[in-house]
Amino acid sequence: MISHLFIGVNDFAAAYRFHAAVMAALGHAQRFRDDSKPWAAWQPAGGGRPLFIIGRPYNGAPAAPGNGPMTALLATSRAAVDAAHAAALANGGCCEGAPGLRPQYHANYYGAYFRDPDGNKFGVCCHDPA
């Protein structure tokens, strides 16, 4: 259903450190990085799509987070949710919800929420039982 997701950033170096750490914690592989644009992308460990891309907005205007949008990243385990949340906080992110069960979504929903250095909101979740 989704080919790729592009997240606009203002400080590419800080954003790259943040997103590289989160993607590594989730086991995603870097597809490319080009500091001259600047932009970088990650893909599932097995390759293919969707791509997750960060970079400066194409129109040259400053990147700004929206009010309401959130990107939820899928984790293969609850431990990966914990690791991604910890990586986010260790690399300039701020907590929007500590890792834990969210039974209001469904019995096995284990998730965490955070914002990147540009204020974009992310969730990381695992839908599998412990």
C-alpha positions as CSV (number, residue, x, y, z in Angstrom):
1,M,0.0,0.0,0.0
2,I,2.8,2.5,0.8
3,S,5.8,3.0,-1.5
4,H,7.7,5.5,0.7
5,L,7.4,8.2,3.4
6,F,9.4,11.4,3.3
7,I,9.9,13.3,6.5
8,G,11.2,16.9,6.2
9,V,14.1,17.9,8.4
10,N,16.0,21.1,9.1
11,D,19.3,19.9,10.6
12,F,20.2,16.9,8.5
13,A,23.2,15.8,10.7
14,A,21.1,15.8,13.9
15,A,18.1,14.2,12.1
16,Y,20.4,11.5,10.5
17,R,21.9,10.6,13.9
18,F,18.4,10.3,15.4
19,H,16.8,8.3,12.6
20,A,19.8,6.1,11.9
21,A,19.8,5.0,15.6
22,V,16.0,4.3,15.6
23,M,16.2,2.4,12.3
24,A,19.1,0.3,13.5
25,A,17.2,-0.6,16.7
26,L,14.4,-1.8,14.5
27,G,16.7,-3.8,12.2
28,H,16.1,-1.7,9.1
29,A,18.9,-1.3,6.5
30,Q,20.1,2.0,5.1
31,R,19.3,2.2,1.4
32,F,21.2,5.4,0.7
33,R,22.6,8.6,2.1
34,D,23.5,11.7,0.0
35,D,24.8,14.6,2.1
36,S,24.8,16.9,-1.0
37,K,21.0,16.9,-1.3
38,P,20.8,16.1,1.8
39,W,18.7,13.0,2.2
40,A,18.9,9.4,3.4
41,A,16.6,6.4,3.3
42,W,16.1,3.1,5.0
43,Q,14.2,-0.1,4.0
44,P,13.2,-3.3,5.5
45,A,16.1,-5.6,6.3
46,G,15.1,-8.0,3.5
47,G,15.1,-5.1,1.0
48,G,12.2,-3.7,-1.0
49,R,9.6,-1.2,0.2
50,P,8.4,0.8,1.8
51,L,11.2,3.3,2.0
52,F,11.5,5.7,4.9
53,I,13.3,8.9,3.8
54,I,14.5,12.0,5.6
55,G,15.7,15.2,3.9
56,R,15.3,18.9,3.5
57,P,12.0,19.8,1.9
58,Y,12.2,20.1,-1.9
59,N,10.7,23.6,-2.0
60,G,13.5,25.0,0.2
61,A,11.1,26.2,2.9
62,P,11.8,25.1,6.5
63,A,10.4,21.7,7.6
64,A,7.6,21.9,10.1
65,P,5.7,19.1,11.8
66,G,1.9,18.9,11.4
67,N,-0.6,18.9,14.2
68,G,-2.0,15.4,14.2
69,P,0.2,13.4,11.8
70,M,2.1,10.5,13.3
71,T,4.2,7.9,11.6
72,A,4.0,4.5,13.2
73,L,6.9,2.1,12.7
74,L,6.4,-1.6,13.0
75,A,8.7,-3.5,15.4
76,T,9.2,-7.3,15.3
77,S,9.2,-7.6,19.1
78,R,8.5,-5.7,22.3
79,A,12.2,-5.6,23.0
80,A,12.7,-3.8,19.6
81,V,10.0,-1.2,20.7
82,D,12.0,-0.6,23.9
83,A,15.3,-0.3,22.0
84,A,13.9,2.1,19.4
85,H,12.4,4.3,22.1
86,A,15.7,4.3,24.0
87,A,17.6,5.1,20.8
88,A,15.2,8.0,20.1
89,L,15.7,9.6,23.5
90,A,19.5,9.0,23.4
91,N,19.7,10.9,20.1
92,G,17.8,14.1,20.7
93,G,14.2,12.8,20.7
94,C,11.6,13.5,23.4
95,C,9.2,11.1,24.9
96,E,5.5,11.2,24.0
97,G,4.6,7.9,25.7
98,A,6.9,5.3,27.4
99,P,6.9,1.7,26.1
100,G,4.1,-0.4,27.3
101,L,0.9,-2.2,26.5
102,R,-2.0,-0.2,25.1
103,P,-4.9,-2.5,25.6
104,Q,-7.3,0.2,24.4
105,Y,-6.0,-0.5,20.9
106,H,-6.0,-4.3,21.3
107,A,-4.8,-6.9,23.8
108,N,-1.3,-7.3,22.4
109,Y,-0.6,-3.8,21.2
110,Y,2.8,-2.8,22.7
111,G,4.0,0.6,21.7
112,A,6.0,3.7,22.5
113,Y,5.8,7.3,21.2
114,F,8.4,10.0,20.7
115,R,9.2,13.1,18.6
116,D,12.4,13.6,16.5
117,P,14.6,16.7,16.8
118,D,12.3,18.5,14.3
119,G,9.1,17.8,16.3
120,N,7.8,15.0,14.0
121,K,5.8,12.5,16.0
122,F,6.5,8.7,15.7
123,G,5.1,5.6,17.2
124,V,6.8,2.2,17.3
125,C,4.6,-0.8,17.9
126,C,4.5,-4.6,18.1
127,H,1.2,-6.4,17.6
128,D,2.4,-9.8,18.7
129,P,1.9,-11.5,22.1
130,A,4.9,-11.5,24.4
